[in-house]
């Protein structure tokens, strides 16, 4: 009938969406007013009205849309998504309530899926291969959390190694740096119970606080070890030097820890950085107390065997 598909589409676009065909210029108006052609809202919902629209053929004749098209109800074909060259269907959800961390809901779903017969194979880190049947790849918040803690864990390991290298260069010993770094694991004794006591999740900012604590605790250990060695050089016996070092250095170490804890206290209720505050407050409190006890005891034990 001499009507192209583009003409039919253009007619429907004008009827349903409207189009500016000209502008009305008024001397009293700052801008010209557009003249818009469109159907009324009531007519847009009537298929018979749409089919009565006429388009011009190549011969110049007006042809109603009803002569070249028909209205048929059908399911809308959604977008076809691909990721890493594999077809994918996204299933999304969010958490709300007392526990708002998505990971808790995710692992609950993992447990329930594992109990179902014929459940799809689940992947957490690796990219799933091209499957004969559907597979499930956990992504989104889980992927971000995994990569964040993986990278920060690697940074934490590098930081611990660099501290060890610096201590070896300073003290010319491989055992003494281990004595100084011994209190680093003690920070977890305060961090984890602190999160549990306040009912908070261990977040990325909590990890940042744990990394920061490593440097603070090592500094306290250095103060104790250096003072013990200084007393020994002055001729004081090992037993008295160890006790005296703890008694003299506990005040500046405690004041430093309390100052950092007071500063962290003011962000304890922050929705983002509360994990950092919990790590600093509880980690400093417990690790500082244990450092003053553990480091002198370890040094005393090794010194009696002449290992340091």
C-alpha positions as CSV (number, residue, x, y, z in Angstrom):
1,X,0.0,0.0,0.0
2,X,3.0,2.2,-0.2
3,X,3.4,3.0,3.5
4,X,6.7,2.5,5.2
5,X,7.2,1.3,8.8
6,X,8.8,4.5,9.8
7,X,5.7,6.5,8.8
8,X,3.5,4.3,11.0
9,X,5.9,4.6,13.9
10,X,6.1,8.4,13.5
11,X,2.3,8.7,13.5
12,X,2.0,6.7,16.7
13,X,4.8,8.7,18.3
14,X,3.0,12.0,17.5
15,X,-0.3,10.6,18.8
16,X,1.0,9.2,22.0
17,X,4.1,11.3,22.9
18,X,3.3,14.5,21.0
19,X,5.5,16.6,18.8
20,X,6.2,20.3,18.5
21,X,5.0,21.4,15.0
22,X,5.5,25.1,15.3
23,X,5.9,28.0,17.7
24,X,3.6,30.8,18.7
25,X,5.4,34.2,18.8
26,X,3.9,36.8,21.1
27,X,5.4,40.3,21.5
28,X,4.6,40.3,25.2
29,X,6.2,36.9,25.8
30,X,9.9,36.4,26.4
31,X,10.1,33.0,24.7
32,X,7.9,31.6,21.9
33,X,5.3,29.1,22.9
34,X,5.5,25.7,21.3
35,X,2.5,24.3,19.5
36,X,2.2,20.6,20.4
37,X,0.2,18.0,18.5
38,X,-0.9,15.0,20.5
39,X,-4.1,13.0,21.4
40,X,-6.0,13.5,24.5
41,X,-5.3,11.2,27.4
42,X,-8.6,9.4,27.0
43,X,-8.1,8.8,23.3
44,X,-4.6,7.4,23.9
45,X,-6.1,4.5,25.8
46,X,-8.4,3.5,22.9
47,X,-6.9,1.2,20.3
48,X,-9.7,2.0,17.9
49,X,-8.7,5.7,17.9
50,X,-5.0,4.9,17.3
51,X,-5.9,2.6,14.4
52,X,-8.0,5.3,12.8
53,X,-5.0,7.5,12.4
54,X,-4.1,8.0,8.8
55,X,-0.7,8.1,7.1
56,X,0.1,9.2,3.6
57,X,1.4,6.6,1.1
58,X,3.9,7.1,-1.7
59,X,1.0,7.7,-4.0
60,X,-0.3,10.6,-1.8
61,X,-3.3,8.6,-0.6
62,X,-4.3,8.6,3.1
63,X,-4.2,5.1,4.6
64,X,-5.6,4.3,8.0
65,X,-3.3,2.4,10.3
66,X,-6.0,-0.3,10.7
67,X,-5.3,-1.3,7.1
68,X,-1.7,-2.1,7.7
69,X,-1.4,-2.9,11.4
70,X,-3.2,-4.8,14.1
71,X,-3.3,-4.5,17.9
72,X,-2.2,-7.7,19.8
73,X,-1.5,-8.2,23.5
74,X,1.8,-9.9,24.1
75,X,4.4,-10.2,26.9
76,X,7.0,-7.5,26.8
77,X,10.4,-8.9,25.9
78,X,12.7,-7.5,28.6
79,X,16.3,-6.5,28.0
80,X,18.8,-9.4,27.6
81,X,21.8,-8.8,29.8
82,X,25.2,-10.3,29.5
83,X,28.2,-10.2,31.9
84,X,31.6,-11.5,31.0
85,X,30.2,-12.8,27.7
86,X,27.7,-15.0,29.5
87,X,23.9,-14.5,29.6
88,X,22.7,-13.4,33.0
89,X,19.5,-12.7,34.8
90,X,19.8,-10.3,37.8
91,X,17.9,-11.1,41.0
92,X,18.2,-8.2,43.5
93,X,17.1,-7.7,47.1
94,X,17.8,-5.4,50.0
95,X,18.0,-5.8,53.8
96,X,16.1,-3.8,56.4
97,X,15.4,-4.3,60.1
98,X,17.5,-5.0,63.1
99,X,20.3,-6.5,60.9
100,X,20.9,-4.3,57.9
101,X,24.1,-6.0,56.6
102,X,23.3,-7.7,53.3
103,X,25.9,-10.4,53.9
104,X,23.8,-12.0,56.8
105,X,20.8,-12.3,54.5
106,X,23.0,-13.6,51.7
107,X,24.5,-16.4,53.8
108,X,21.1,-17.3,55.1
109,X,19.9,-17.8,51.5
110,X,23.1,-19.8,50.8
111,X,22.2,-22.2,53.6
112,X,18.6,-22.6,52.5
113,X,19.6,-23.2,48.9
114,X,22.0,-25.9,49.9
115,X,19.2,-27.7,51.6
116,X,17.1,-27.7,48.4
117,X,17.3,-30.6,46.0
118,X,18.3,-29.6,42.5
119,X,19.5,-26.1,43.6
120,X,21.8,-24.4,41.2
121,X,25.6,-24.5,41.7
122,X,26.7,-21.4,43.6
123,X,29.9,-19.4,43.0
124,X,31.2,-16.7,45.3
125,X,34.6,-15.6,43.9
126,X,35.3,-17.3,40.6
127,X,33.5,-16.6,37.4
128,X,31.1,-19.5,36.7
129,X,31.9,-21.5,33.5
130,X,29.4,-21.8,30.6
131,X,26.9,-24.1,32.2
132,X,24.4,-26.5,30.7
133,X,21.9,-25.4,33.3
134,X,21.7,-22.2,35.4
135,X,24.3,-21.4,38.0
136,X,24.2,-18.7,40.7
137,X,27.0,-16.1,41.1
138,X,26.8,-14.0,44.3
139,X,27.7,-10.5,43.4
140,X,26.9,-6.9,44.4
141,X,27.5,-6.2,48.1
142,X,29.2,-9.5,48.6
143,X,31.7,-8.9,45.8
144,X,32.5,-5.4,47.1
145,X,32.9,-6.7,50.6
146,X,35.1,-9.6,49.6
147,X,37.4,-7.3,47.4
148,X,37.5,-4.7,50.2
149,X,38.6,-7.1,52.9
150,X,40.9,-8.9,50.6
151,X,42.8,-5.7,49.6
152,X,42.9,-4.4,53.1
153,X,44.1,-7.8,54.4
154,X,46.9,-7.6,51.9
155,X,47.7,-4.1,53.0
156,X,47.6,-5.2,56.6
157,X,50.1,-8.0,55.8
158,X,52.4,-5.6,53.9
159,X,52.2,-3.1,56.8
160,X,53.2,-5.8,59.3
161,X,56.0,-6.9,57.2
162,X,57.4,-3.4,56.7
163,X,57.2,-2.8,60.5
164,X,59.2,-6.0,61.0
165,X,61.8,-4.9,58.4
166,X,62.2,-1.5,60.1
167,X,62.5,-3.1,63.5
168,X,65.1,-5.6,62.3
169,X,67.1,-2.7,60.8
170,X,66.9,-0.7,64.0
171,X,67.7,-3.4,66.6
172,X,69.9,-5.7,64.4
173,X,67.9,-8.7,65.6
174,X,65.2,-11.1,64.3
175,X,63.8,-12.2,67.6
176,X,63.5,-8.8,69.3
177,X,61.1,-7.4,66.6
178,X,58.9,-10.4,67.2
179,X,58.7,-9.5,70.9
180,X,57.8,-5.9,70.0
181,X,55.1,-7.1,67.6
182,X,53.7,-9.7,69.9
183,X,50.9,-7.5,71.2
184,X,49.5,-6.9,67.7
185,X,47.2,-10.0,67.8
186,X,46.0,-8.8,71.2
187,X,44.0,-6.0,69.6
188,X,41.5,-8.6,68.4
189,X,40.8,-9.5,72.1
190,X,39.3,-6.0,72.4
191,X,37.9,-5.4,68.9
192,X,35.7,-8.5,68.5
193,X,34.1,-8.4,71.9
194,X,33.6,-4.7,71.5
195,X,31.6,-5.2,68.3
196,X,29.6,-7.9,70.0
197,X,28.9,-5.9,73.1
198,X,27.5,-3.0,71.1
199,X,25.7,-5.2,68.6
200,X,27.6,-3.8,65.6
201,X,28.9,-5.6,62.5
202,X,32.6,-5.8,61.7
203,X,32.8,-3.5,58.7
204,X,35.5,-2.1,56.5
205,X,36.1,0.9,58.8
206,X,36.6,-1.6,61.6
207,X,39.4,-3.1,59.6
208,X,40.9,0.3,59.1
209,X,40.9,0.8,62.9
210,X,42.6,-2.6,63.3
211,X,45.3,-1.6,60.9
212,X,45.8,1.7,62.7
213,X,46.1,-0.1,66.0
214,X,49.1,-2.1,64.8
215,X,51.3,1.0,64.6
216,X,50.1,2.4,67.9
217,X,50.7,-0.9,69.8
218,X,54.1,-1.4,68.2
219,X,55.1,2.1,69.4
220,X,54.1,1.2,73.0
221,X,56.2,-2.0,72.8
222,X,59.2,-0.1,71.5
223,X,59.0,2.3,74.5
224,X,59.0,-0.6,76.9
225,X,61.8,-2.6,75.2
226,X,64.1,0.4,74.7
227,X,63.6,1.4,78.3
228,X,64.4,-2.1,79.5
229,X,67.6,-2.3,77.5
230,X,68.5,1.2,78.7
231,X,68.2,0.0,82.3
232,X,70.2,-3.1,81.7
233,X,73.0,-1.0,80.2
234,X,73.0,1.0,83.4
235,X,73.7,-2.1,85.4
236,X,70.2,-2.8,86.8
237,X,69.3,-6.5,87.1
238,X,66.9,-8.0,84.6
239,X,64.1,-8.7,87.1
240,X,64.1,-5.1,88.4
241,X,64.6,-3.6,84.9
242,X,61.5,-5.4,83.6
243,X,59.3,-4.4,86.5
244,X,60.7,-0.8,86.6
245,X,60.1,-0.4,82.8
246,X,56.5,-1.4,83.1
247,X,55.9,0.9,86.2
248,X,57.6,4.0,84.6
249,X,56.2,3.7,81.1
250,X,52.6,2.7,81.9
251,X,51.6,6.3,82.6
252,X,52.7,7.8,79.2
253,X,51.4,4.8,77.4
254,X,48.0,5.0,79.1
255,X,47.7,8.7,78.5
256,X,48.4,8.2,74.8
257,X,45.8,5.5,74.6
258,X,43.2,7.4,76.6
259,X,43.7,10.5,74.3
260,X,43.1,8.4,71.2
261,X,40.0,6.6,72.8
262,X,38.5,10.0,73.8
263,X,38.9,11.2,70.2
264,X,37.3,8.1,68.8
265,X,34.4,8.2,71.3
266,X,32.8,11.1,69.4
267,X,32.3,9.1,66.3
268,X,31.0,6.1,68.1
269,X,27.4,6.7,66.9
270,X,28.4,7.6,63.4
271,X,26.6,5.2,61.0
272,X,29.6,4.8,58.8
273,X,32.7,5.2,61.0
274,X,31.4,3.6,64.1
275,X,33.4,0.5,63.3
276,X,36.5,2.5,63.3
277,X,35.6,4.0,66.7
278,X,34.8,0.6,68.2
279,X,38.1,-0.8,67.0
280,X,40.1,2.1,68.5
281,X,38.2,2.4,71.8
282,X,38.0,-1.3,72.7
283,X,41.2,-2.3,70.9
284,X,43.3,0.3,72.6
285,X,41.8,-0.3,76.0
286,X,42.5,-4.1,76.1
287,X,45.7,-4.1,74.0
288,X,47.3,-1.3,76.0
289,X,46.6,-3.1,79.3
290,X,48.0,-6.4,77.9
291,X,51.0,-4.8,76.3
292,X,52.3,-3.5,79.6
293,X,52.1,-7.1,80.9
294,X,52.9,-9.3,77.9
295,X,55.9,-7.5,76.4
296,X,58.0,-7.4,79.7
297,X,57.1,-11.0,80.4
298,X,58.2,-12.2,76.9
299,X,61.3,-10.1,77.0
300,X,62.1,-11.4,80.5
301,X,61.6,-15.1,79.4
302,X,63.8,-14.7,76.3
303,X,66.5,-12.6,78.0
304,X,67.0,-15.3,80.7
305,X,67.7,-17.7,77.8
306,X,70.0,-15.1,76.3
307,X,67.9,-15.0,73.0
308,X,67.6,-11.2,73.1
